[in-house]
């Protein structure tokens, strides 16, 4: 039995009784119709309670809960702190204002409460970043050995995209501690992941199940908080669009490796954490002219080419490496090419007098 149904019944009974009393009062002008007045107005009250109860009970409460669910924790804390400060200021000024002659002494204390509460909430929400930094600094100084946790980092919320969950590298990154805060997984992302895991296509099904395993692994990590939320965006159907809207509302970055989502989010002013860009950034930096030892283990696409890989997975195309397949050779770097897919290095094995080195 739902809460809304119970409230409908309660208010139907209450308004029916209130309508009956009202009808009894009105019947004084026509005593012969007392029962008809009581019955008619009582039925109107019962019908009113049955129909209108959700519009001033459960539905406003549901809308308020949805609104608060879209507000970041930092914003809620700053707003509550600003409200307390505003009420305290209004309380301090209430007594001197009440000494003013009427009607100012009667009205100004109440107006002061409204104004100072509004300005307190507005000011603290507007400067929430500075306030959280201040709390972070105080917390860090008071911690043992200066190891206090940063408020901002602990309350940072990062939205996870389906692609980054399936990719799996997010679990390895989280283990290193480079993702402080809360990893927020909206229910619609989890639904899409479940849809992929139930796909009739074998490869998609395997990727979806891999994503489920990654989520289970993330939830077991002691240094990271993973939260699945029912938060949703009304009027938007696509998962990527919902993530962008949530990123705006919560002022949270979106963790993804989807190139298209990355570009669209940047155009709309949403911060994006791209795992592919992170992987490219931490790869070894090699400059033309350097020499490195590479295992050439397969033939390249062009004639005479050989292909090897560095320890971080960067592809090295050796122009004259076909004759050295299966060997470790010192390769002279000739060109470094940065593409959207990553970094490629071109080089050649130097030969002496037309012979192998």
MARLUMDO-651612 format. One record per residue (C-alpha): residue number from 0; x negated, y, z negated. Coordinates in steps of 0.5 Angstrom, whole numbers, plus 500, padded with zeros to 3 digits. Layout:
+-----+-----+-----+-----+
!   k !   u !   v !   w !
+-----+-----+-----+-----+
! NUM !   X !   Y !   Z !
...
+-----+-----+-----+-----+
This chain:
+-----+-----+-----+-----+
!   k !   u !   v !   w !
+-----+-----+-----+-----+
!   0 ! 500 ! 500 ! 500 !
!   1 ! 497 ! 507 ! 502 !
!   2 ! 496 ! 513 ! 498 !
!   3 ! 500 ! 517 ! 503 !
!   4 ! 506 ! 512 ! 502 !
!   5 ! 506 ! 512 ! 495 !
!   6 ! 506 ! 520 ! 495 !
!   7 ! 511 ! 520 ! 500 !
!   8 ! 516 ! 516 ! 495 !
!   9 ! 514 ! 520 ! 489 !
!  10 ! 515 ! 527 ! 492 !
!  11 ! 521 ! 524 ! 495 !
!  12 ! 524 ! 522 ! 488 !
!  13 ! 522 ! 529 ! 485 !
!  14 ! 525 ! 533 ! 491 !
!  15 ! 531 ! 529 ! 491 !
!  16 ! 532 ! 531 ! 483 !
!  17 ! 530 ! 538 ! 484 !
!  18 ! 535 ! 538 ! 490 !
!  19 ! 540 ! 535 ! 485 !
!  20 ! 539 ! 540 ! 480 !
!  21 ! 539 ! 546 ! 485 !
!  22 ! 546 ! 543 ! 488 !
!  23 ! 549 ! 543 ! 481 !
!  24 ! 547 ! 550 ! 479 !
!  25 ! 550 ! 552 ! 486 !
!  26 ! 557 ! 548 ! 485 !
!  27 ! 558 ! 553 ! 479 !
!  28 ! 561 ! 558 ! 485 !
!  29 ! 566 ! 552 ! 487 !
!  30 ! 567 ! 547 ! 481 !
!  31 ! 571 ! 542 ! 485 !
!  32 ! 565 ! 541 ! 490 !
!  33 ! 560 ! 539 ! 485 !
!  34 ! 558 ! 532 ! 487 !
!  35 ! 558 ! 534 ! 494 !
!  36 ! 553 ! 540 ! 493 !
!  37 ! 549 ! 535 ! 488 !
!  38 ! 549 ! 529 ! 494 !
!  39 ! 548 ! 534 ! 500 !
!  40 ! 542 ! 538 ! 497 !
!  41 ! 539 ! 532 ! 493 !
!  42 ! 539 ! 528 ! 500 !
!  43 ! 536 ! 535 ! 503 !
!  44 ! 530 ! 535 ! 498 !
!  45 ! 529 ! 527 ! 499 !
!  46 ! 528 ! 528 ! 506 !
!  47 ! 524 ! 534 ! 506 !
!  48 ! 519 ! 530 ! 501 !
!  49 ! 519 ! 524 ! 505 !
!  50 ! 517 ! 528 ! 511 !
!  51 ! 513 ! 534 ! 509 !
!  52 ! 509 ! 531 ! 503 !
!  53 ! 503 ! 529 ! 508 !
!  54 ! 502 ! 536 ! 511 !
!  55 ! 500 ! 539 ! 504 !
!  56 ! 497 ! 533 ! 500 !
!  57 ! 493 ! 527 ! 504 !
!  58 ! 492 ! 531 ! 511 !
!  59 ! 489 ! 537 ! 508 !
!  60 ! 485 ! 533 ! 503 !
!  61 ! 482 ! 528 ! 509 !
!  62 ! 481 ! 535 ! 513 !
!  63 ! 477 ! 537 ! 507 !
!  64 ! 473 ! 531 ! 506 !
!  65 ! 471 ! 531 ! 514 !
!  66 ! 469 ! 538 ! 513 !
!  67 ! 464 ! 537 ! 507 !
!  68 ! 462 ! 530 ! 511 !
!  69 ! 459 ! 534 ! 516 !
!  70 ! 455 ! 539 ! 512 !
!  71 ! 448 ! 538 ! 510 !
!  72 ! 446 ! 536 ! 503 !
!  73 ! 442 ! 542 ! 502 !
!  74 ! 447 ! 547 ! 505 !
!  75 ! 452 ! 544 ! 499 !
!  76 ! 447 ! 545 ! 494 !
!  77 ! 445 ! 552 ! 496 !
!  78 ! 453 ! 554 ! 496 !
!  79 ! 454 ! 551 ! 490 !
!  80 ! 449 ! 555 ! 487 !
!  81 ! 451 ! 561 ! 490 !
!  82 ! 458 ! 560 ! 487 !
!  83 ! 455 ! 559 ! 480 !
!  84 ! 451 ! 566 ! 481 !
!  85 ! 457 ! 570 ! 484 !
!  86 ! 461 ! 567 ! 478 !
!  87 ! 456 ! 569 ! 473 !
!  88 ! 455 ! 576 ! 476 !
!  89 ! 463 ! 577 ! 476 !
!  90 ! 464 ! 575 ! 469 !
!  91 ! 458 ! 580 ! 466 !
!  92 ! 462 ! 586 ! 470 !
!  93 ! 469 ! 584 ! 468 !
!  94 ! 469 ! 587 ! 461 !
!  95 ! 466 ! 594 ! 463 !
!  96 ! 471 ! 594 ! 469 !
!  97 ! 477 ! 592 ! 465 !
!  98 ! 475 ! 598 ! 461 !
!  99 ! 477 ! 603 ! 467 !
! 100 ! 484 ! 606 ! 467 !
! 101 ! 490 ! 603 ! 470 !
! 102 ! 491 ! 600 ! 475 !
! 103 ! 483 ! 599 ! 476 !
! 104 ! 482 ! 596 ! 470 !
! 105 ! 487 ! 590 ! 472 !
! 106 ! 485 ! 589 ! 479 !
! 107 ! 478 ! 590 ! 479 !
! 108 ! 475 ! 584 ! 475 !
! 109 ! 479 ! 580 ! 480 !
! 110 ! 477 ! 583 ! 486 !
! 111 ! 470 ! 582 ! 483 !
! 112 ! 470 ! 575 ! 482 !
! 113 ! 472 ! 574 ! 489 !
! 114 ! 467 ! 579 ! 492 !
! 115 ! 461 ! 576 ! 488 !
! 116 ! 463 ! 569 ! 489 !
! 117 ! 463 ! 570 ! 497 !
! 118 ! 457 ! 574 ! 497 !
! 119 ! 453 ! 569 ! 492 !
! 120 ! 455 ! 563 ! 497 !
! 121 ! 454 ! 567 ! 503 !
! 122 ! 447 ! 569 ! 501 !
! 123 ! 445 ! 563 ! 498 !
! 124 ! 447 ! 559 ! 504 !
! 125 ! 443 ! 564 ! 509 !
! 126 ! 437 ! 563 ! 505 !
! 127 ! 437 ! 556 ! 503 !
! 128 ! 431 ! 554 ! 507 !
! 129 ! 427 ! 559 ! 502 !
! 130 ! 431 ! 556 ! 496 !
! 131 ! 429 ! 549 ! 497 !
! 132 ! 422 ! 551 ! 498 !
! 133 ! 422 ! 554 ! 492 !
! 134 ! 425 ! 548 ! 488 !
! 135 ! 420 ! 544 ! 492 !
! 136 ! 414 ! 548 ! 490 !
! 137 ! 416 ! 548 ! 482 !
! 138 ! 418 ! 540 ! 483 !
! 139 ! 411 ! 539 ! 486 !
! 140 ! 407 ! 543 ! 480 !
! 141 ! 411 ! 540 ! 475 !
! 142 ! 410 ! 533 ! 477 !
! 143 ! 404 ! 529 ! 474 !
! 144 ! 398 ! 530 ! 478 !
! 145 ! 401 ! 535 ! 483 !
! 146 ! 405 ! 529 ! 486 !
! 147 ! 412 ! 531 ! 486 !
! 148 ! 416 ! 530 ! 491 !
! 149 ! 418 ! 535 ! 496 !
! 150 ! 426 ! 537 ! 496 !
! 151 ! 426 ! 539 ! 503 !
! 152 ! 423 ! 532 ! 505 !
! 153 ! 427 ! 528 ! 501 !
! 154 ! 433 ! 531 ! 503 !
! 155 ! 431 ! 531 ! 510 !
! 156 ! 436 ! 528 ! 515 !
! 157 ! 434 ! 524 ! 521 !
! 158 ! 440 ! 522 ! 526 !
! 159 ! 438 ! 515 ! 529 !
! 160 ! 440 ! 514 ! 537 !
! 161 ! 441 ! 507 ! 539 !
! 162 ! 435 ! 507 ! 544 !
! 163 ! 430 ! 508 ! 538 !
! 164 ! 433 ! 502 ! 534 !
! 165 ! 433 ! 497 ! 540 !
! 166 ! 426 ! 500 ! 541 !
! 167 ! 424 ! 497 ! 534 !
! 168 ! 418 ! 502 ! 533 !
! 169 ! 422 ! 506 ! 528 !
! 170 ! 421 ! 501 ! 523 !
! 171 ! 413 ! 501 ! 524 !
! 172 ! 413 ! 508 ! 524 !
! 173 ! 417 ! 508 ! 517 !
! 174 ! 413 ! 504 ! 514 !
! 175 ! 407 ! 509 ! 515 !
! 176 ! 411 ! 514 ! 511 !
! 177 ! 411 ! 519 ! 517 !
! 178 ! 419 ! 519 ! 516 !
! 179 ! 421 ! 522 ! 510 !
! 180 ! 428 ! 523 ! 508 !
! 181 ! 434 ! 520 ! 510 !
! 182 ! 435 ! 516 ! 516 !
! 183 ! 443 ! 517 ! 518 !
! 184 ! 446 ! 512 ! 523 !
! 185 ! 453 ! 514 ! 525 !
! 186 ! 458 ! 509 ! 525 !
! 187 ! 459 ! 510 ! 533 !
! 188 ! 452 ! 508 ! 534 !
! 189 ! 453 ! 502 ! 530 !
! 190 ! 459 ! 500 ! 534 !
! 191 ! 455 ! 501 ! 540 !
! 192 ! 449 ! 497 ! 538 !
! 193 ! 454 ! 492 ! 536 !
! 194 ! 457 ! 492 ! 543 !
! 195 ! 450 ! 491 ! 546 !
! 196 ! 449 ! 485 ! 541 !
! 197 ! 456 ! 482 ! 544 !
! 198 ! 454 ! 483 ! 551 !
! 199 ! 455 ! 477 ! 556 !
! 200 ! 449 ! 479 ! 559 !
! 201 ! 443 ! 475 ! 556 !
! 202 ! 438 ! 481 ! 556 !
! 203 ! 442 ! 486 ! 553 !
! 204 ! 445 ! 481 ! 548 !
! 205 ! 438 ! 480 ! 546 !
! 206 ! 436 ! 487 ! 545 !
! 207 ! 442 ! 489 ! 541 !
! 208 ! 441 ! 483 ! 536 !
! 209 ! 433 ! 486 ! 536 !
! 210 ! 436 ! 492 ! 534 !
! 211 ! 440 ! 489 ! 528 !
! 212 ! 434 ! 486 ! 526 !
! 213 ! 431 ! 493 ! 526 !
! 214 ! 436 ! 496 ! 522 !
! 215 ! 436 ! 490 ! 516 !
! 216 ! 428 ! 491 ! 516 !
! 217 ! 429 ! 499 ! 515 !
! 218 ! 434 ! 498 ! 509 !
! 219 ! 429 ! 493 ! 506 !
! 220 ! 423 ! 499 ! 506 !
! 221 ! 422 ! 502 ! 499 !
! 222 ! 420 ! 508 ! 502 !
! 223 ! 425 ! 510 ! 506 !
! 224 ! 433 ! 511 ! 505 !
! 225 ! 438 ! 508 ! 511 !
! 226 ! 445 ! 511 ! 510 !
! 227 ! 451 ! 509 ! 515 !
! 228 ! 456 ! 514 ! 515 !
! 229 ! 463 ! 514 ! 518 !
! 230 ! 462 ! 521 ! 520 !
! 231 ! 465 ! 522 ! 527 !
! 232 ! 466 ! 528 ! 532 !
! 233 ! 473 ! 529 ! 534 !
! 234 ! 474 ! 530 ! 542 !
! 235 ! 467 ! 528 ! 544 !
! 236 ! 467 ! 521 ! 547 !
! 237 ! 460 ! 519 ! 549 !
! 238 ! 455 ! 517 ! 544 !
! 239 ! 449 ! 522 ! 546 !
! 240 ! 454 ! 528 ! 546 !
! 241 ! 456 ! 526 ! 539 !
! 242 ! 449 ! 526 ! 537 !
! 243 ! 448 ! 533 ! 539 !
! 244 ! 454 ! 536 ! 536 !
! 245 ! 452 ! 532 ! 529 !
! 246 ! 445 ! 535 ! 530 !
! 247 ! 448 ! 542 ! 531 !
! 248 ! 452 ! 541 ! 525 !
! 249 ! 448 ! 538 ! 520 !
! 250 ! 442 ! 542 ! 523 !
! 251 ! 438 ! 535 ! 523 !
! 252 ! 433 ! 532 ! 528 !
! 253 ! 435 ! 527 ! 533 !
! 254 ! 430 ! 521 ! 533 !
! 255 ! 430 ! 518 ! 540 !
! 256 ! 426 ! 515 ! 546 !
! 257 ! 431 ! 517 ! 551 !
! 258 ! 429 ! 522 ! 556 !
! 259 ! 435 ! 524 ! 558 !
! 260 ! 438 ! 525 ! 551 !
! 261 ! 431 ! 529 ! 549 !
! 262 ! 432 ! 534 ! 555 !
! 263 ! 439 ! 535 ! 554 !
! 264 ! 438 ! 536 ! 546 !
! 265 ! 433 ! 541 ! 547 !
! 266 ! 437 ! 545 ! 552 !
! 267 ! 442 ! 546 ! 547 !
! 268 ! 437 ! 548 ! 541 !
! 269 ! 437 ! 541 ! 537 !
! 270 ! 431 ! 538 ! 535 !
! 271 ! 428 ! 532 ! 538 !
! 272 ! 423 ! 527 ! 535 !
! 273 ! 421 ! 523 ! 541 !
! 274 ! 417 ! 516 ! 539 !
! 275 ! 414 ! 516 ! 546 !
! 276 ! 412 ! 523 ! 546 !
! 277 ! 409 ! 521 ! 539 !
! 278 ! 406 ! 515 ! 542 !
! 279 ! 402 ! 519 ! 547 !
! 280 ! 400 ! 524 ! 542 !
! 281 ! 396 ! 519 ! 538 !
! 282 ! 393 ! 515 ! 544 !
! 283 ! 385 ! 516 ! 544 !
! 284 ! 383 ! 522 ! 548 !
! 285 ! 378 ! 521 ! 554 !
! 286 ! 375 ! 526 ! 558 !
! 287 ! 372 ! 525 ! 565 !
! 288 ! 365 ! 523 ! 565 !
! 289 ! 365 ! 519 ! 559 !
! 290 ! 363 ! 512 ! 559 !
! 291 ! 367 ! 506 ! 556 !
! 292 ! 367 ! 499 ! 555 !
! 293 ! 373 ! 495 ! 558 !
! 294 ! 376 ! 488 ! 560 !
! 295 ! 378 ! 488 ! 567 !
! 296 ! 383 ! 482 ! 567 !
! 297 ! 387 ! 483 ! 573 !
! 298 ! 387 ! 486 ! 580 !
! 299 ! 390 ! 493 ! 582 !
! 300 ! 395 ! 495 ! 587 !
! 301 ! 390 ! 498 ! 592 !
! 302 ! 385 ! 494 ! 595 !
! 303 ! 379 ! 493 ! 591 !
! 304 ! 382 ! 496 ! 584 !
! 305 ! 382 ! 492 ! 578 !
! 306 ! 386 ! 494 ! 572 !
! 307 ! 384 ! 494 ! 564 !
! 308 ! 387 ! 497 ! 558 !
! 309 ! 384 ! 500 ! 552 !
! 310 ! 386 ! 498 ! 545 !
! 311 ! 392 ! 503 ! 544 !
! 312 ! 395 ! 500 ! 551 !
! 313 ! 393 ! 506 ! 555 !
! 314 ! 392 ! 503 ! 563 !
! 315 ! 385 ! 504 ! 566 !
! 316 ! 385 ! 503 ! 573 !
! 317 ! 378 ! 501 ! 576 !
! 318 ! 377 ! 503 ! 583 !
! 319 ! 372 ! 498 ! 585 !
! 320 ! 374 ! 493 ! 579 !
! 321 ! 376 ! 487 ! 583 !
! 322 ! 370 ! 484 ! 583 !
! 323 ! 369 ! 484 ! 576 !
! 324 ! 376 ! 481 ! 574 !
! 325 ! 375 ! 477 ! 567 !
! 326 ! 369 ! 481 ! 565 !
! 327 ! 367 ! 487 ! 560 !
! 328 ! 364 ! 493 ! 564 !
! 329 ! 362 ! 500 ! 562 !
! 330 ! 367 ! 504 ! 566 !
! 331 ! 365 ! 511 ! 568 !
! 332 ! 372 ! 515 ! 567 !
! 333 ! 373 ! 520 ! 574 !
! 334 ! 380 ! 522 ! 572 !
! 335 ! 385 ! 522 ! 567 !
! 336 ! 393 ! 523 ! 569 !
! 337 ! 398 ! 525 ! 564 !
! 338 ! 405 ! 522 ! 567 !
! 339 ! 412 ! 522 ! 563 !
! 340 ! 411 ! 515 ! 562 !
! 341 ! 404 ! 516 ! 559 !
! 342 ! 397 ! 517 ! 560 !
! 343 ! 393 ! 513 ! 566 !
! 344 ! 386 ! 513 ! 566 !
! 345 ! 382 ! 512 ! 573 !
! 346 ! 374 ! 510 ! 573 !
! 347 ! 369 ! 506 ! 577 !
! 348 ! 364 ! 501 ! 575 !
! 349 ! 357 ! 504 ! 577 !
! 350 ! 353 ! 500 ! 582 !
! 351 ! 345 ! 500 ! 582 !
! 352 ! 343 ! 499 ! 589 !
! 353 ! 349 ! 496 ! 592 !
! 354 ! 349 ! 491 ! 586 !
! 355 ! 353 ! 490 ! 580 !
! 356 ! 350 ! 493 ! 574 !
+-----+-----+-----+-----+
